[in-house]
Amino acid sequence: MRDPAGIPGGVSALGGRGDRTPEQGPVLAEPLPLVVVLDNLRSAFNVGSIFRTSEAARVGDLLLCGITPYPPHPQLDRTGLGTVDRVRWRHIVSTLEAVRELREAGVPVWAVEVAEGARSLREVVFPQPVAVIFGHETAGIGPEVMGEVNGVVEIPLYGRKNSLNVASAYAVVIFEILRQWGY
């Protein structure tokens, strides 16, 4: 079975088949040149869900900044379903430090935020490599961090709510980046 992008293994968004065996391994042998920065997320359940999505998408690195929960943590394990050991991650106290480190390494950094001047996710062409930042569930990304990014992207929404749960928004953005990159 192949998914619409032609990658063997098909799409299993509904689950039921179980994980691939260690012998089968992941569809993509190497993680993608995609770095994710989590800026002071408070919910370990959201972070666990992000670990699970990151493993499924073969995200290269997760930078867990500030108060963002990090392993070992029982709630991460509960929602991550065994993925916290399969995604490269590190905890960095300062999100600003993480962003500056990425920019010094030549990695463009995009904020995912509802903000003045944000571009629609449909309009942005993401380069390789790229880093994307997701912020605190209610406070968003800190202003000092927003001042250091290359651009701001938002997900078009059409109801009265102008934002999604961070783990849901994460999946939308990450898989749009993968779609653009041909995966």
C-alpha positions as CSV (number, residue, x, y, z in Angstrom):
1,M,0.0,0.0,0.0
2,R,1.2,3.5,-0.8
3,D,0.0,6.8,0.5
4,P,-0.9,9.7,-2.0
5,A,2.8,10.8,-2.0
6,G,3.8,7.3,-3.1
7,I,5.6,6.4,0.1
8,P,5.3,2.6,0.9
9,G,3.4,1.8,4.0
10,G,0.2,3.8,3.4
11,V,-1.6,6.2,5.7
12,S,-2.6,5.0,9.1
13,A,-4.2,8.1,10.6
14,L,-7.0,5.9,12.1
15,G,-4.6,3.4,13.6
16,G,-5.5,-0.2,14.1
17,R,-2.4,-1.8,12.3
18,G,0.0,-1.2,15.1
19,D,3.5,0.1,14.9
20,R,6.0,-1.1,12.4
21,T,8.3,-3.8,13.8
22,P,12.0,-2.9,14.6
23,E,12.9,-5.0,11.5
24,Q,10.6,-2.9,9.3
25,G,12.0,0.3,10.8
26,P,10.6,3.7,9.9
27,V,9.7,4.5,6.3
28,L,12.3,7.3,6.2
29,A,15.6,6.0,7.6
30,E,16.9,9.5,8.6
31,P,15.0,12.2,10.4
32,L,14.1,15.3,8.2
33,P,15.9,18.7,8.4
34,L,13.0,20.0,10.5
35,V,13.6,21.5,14.0
36,V,10.7,22.3,16.3
37,V,10.9,24.7,19.2
38,L,8.3,24.5,21.9
39,D,8.1,27.8,23.8
40,N,6.9,27.3,27.3
41,L,4.1,24.8,26.6
42,R,2.4,23.9,29.9
43,S,0.5,20.7,29.1
44,A,2.5,17.5,29.3
45,F,-0.4,15.9,27.4
46,N,0.1,18.3,24.5
47,V,3.8,17.7,24.5
48,G,3.3,13.9,24.5
49,S,1.0,14.3,21.5
50,I,3.6,16.4,19.8
51,F,6.2,13.7,20.5
52,R,3.9,11.1,18.8
53,T,3.3,13.3,15.8
54,S,7.1,14.2,15.6
55,E,8.0,10.5,15.5
56,A,5.3,9.8,12.8
57,A,6.6,12.7,10.7
58,R,10.3,12.0,11.3
59,V,11.0,15.4,12.7
60,G,14.7,16.0,13.2
61,D,14.8,17.7,16.6
62,L,12.5,18.9,19.3
63,L,13.8,21.7,21.5
64,L,11.7,21.9,24.7
65,C,12.2,25.3,26.1
66,G,11.4,27.0,29.4
67,I,8.5,25.3,31.4
68,T,7.8,22.8,28.6
69,P,7.6,19.4,30.2
70,Y,10.3,17.0,29.1
71,P,11.2,13.3,29.7
72,P,11.0,11.5,32.0
73,H,7.4,12.4,32.6
74,P,4.5,10.0,33.0
75,Q,2.0,12.2,31.1
76,L,4.4,12.4,28.1
77,D,4.6,8.6,28.1
78,R,0.9,8.3,28.3
79,T,0.1,10.4,25.3
80,G,3.4,9.8,23.4
81,L,2.7,6.1,23.3
82,G,6.4,5.0,23.4
83,T,7.7,7.7,21.1
84,V,9.7,9.9,23.5
85,D,12.7,7.6,23.1
86,R,12.5,7.7,19.3
87,V,12.7,11.5,18.8
88,R,15.8,13.5,19.3
89,W,15.1,16.2,21.9
90,R,16.8,18.4,24.4
91,H,15.7,20.9,27.0
92,I,16.9,24.5,26.7
93,V,16.0,26.9,29.5
94,S,15.7,29.9,27.2
95,T,13.7,29.9,24.0
96,L,15.5,33.0,22.9
97,E,18.8,31.2,23.2
98,A,17.5,28.3,21.2
99,V,16.3,30.6,18.4
100,R,19.6,32.5,18.3
101,E,21.5,29.2,18.1
102,L,19.4,28.0,15.1
103,R,19.8,31.3,13.3
104,E,23.6,31.3,13.9
105,A,23.6,27.9,12.3
106,G,21.8,29.3,9.2
107,V,18.5,27.7,9.9
108,P,15.5,29.9,9.1
109,V,13.0,30.1,12.0
110,W,9.3,30.6,11.5
111,A,6.8,31.3,14.3
112,V,3.4,29.7,14.2
113,E,1.2,32.3,15.8
114,V,-2.0,34.4,15.4
115,A,-0.3,37.8,15.0
116,E,-0.3,41.0,13.0
117,G,1.4,40.4,9.7
118,A,1.3,36.6,9.9
119,R,1.2,34.9,6.5
120,S,-1.3,32.1,5.7
121,L,0.1,28.6,5.9
122,R,-1.0,28.2,2.3
123,E,1.3,31.0,1.1
124,V,4.5,30.1,2.8
125,V,7.1,27.9,1.1
126,F,9.2,26.3,3.8
127,P,12.9,25.8,2.9
128,Q,15.1,22.9,4.0
129,P,16.3,23.0,6.7
130,V,13.7,25.0,8.7
131,A,12.7,25.5,12.3
132,V,9.2,26.2,13.5
133,I,8.2,27.6,16.9
134,F,4.9,26.8,18.7
135,G,4.0,28.8,21.8
136,H,2.3,28.6,25.2
137,E,-1.3,27.4,24.9
138,T,-2.8,30.7,26.0
139,A,0.0,33.3,26.0
140,G,1.5,32.3,22.7
141,I,5.1,32.9,21.8
142,G,7.0,35.5,23.8
143,P,7.5,39.0,22.2
144,E,11.3,38.8,22.6
145,V,11.3,35.5,20.6
146,M,8.9,36.9,18.0
147,G,11.5,39.7,17.4
148,E,14.1,37.1,16.3
149,V,12.1,35.0,13.8
150,N,12.4,35.1,10.0
151,G,8.6,35.0,9.6
152,V,5.3,34.3,11.1
153,V,2.7,31.8,9.7
154,E,-0.8,31.2,10.8
155,I,-3.4,28.5,10.0
156,P,-6.4,29.8,8.2
157,L,-9.5,29.4,10.4
158,Y,-13.1,30.2,9.5
159,G,-15.1,30.0,12.7
160,R,-15.4,32.3,15.7
161,K,-12.3,30.7,17.4
162,N,-9.1,32.1,16.0
163,S,-6.8,29.3,17.2
164,L,-6.5,25.5,17.5
165,N,-5.1,23.4,20.4
166,V,-1.3,23.5,20.0
167,A,-1.0,19.7,19.4
168,S,-3.6,20.0,16.6
169,A,-2.0,23.0,15.1
170,Y,1.3,21.2,15.3
171,A,0.1,18.3,13.2
172,V,-1.5,20.7,10.6
173,V,1.8,22.7,10.1
174,I,4.2,19.8,10.3
175,F,2.3,17.7,7.7
176,E,2.0,20.8,5.4
177,I,5.7,21.2,5.5
178,L,6.2,17.5,4.7
179,R,3.7,17.8,1.8
180,Q,5.6,20.7,0.4
181,W,8.8,18.7,0.6
182,G,7.2,15.8,-1.3
183,Y,6.5,13.4,1.5
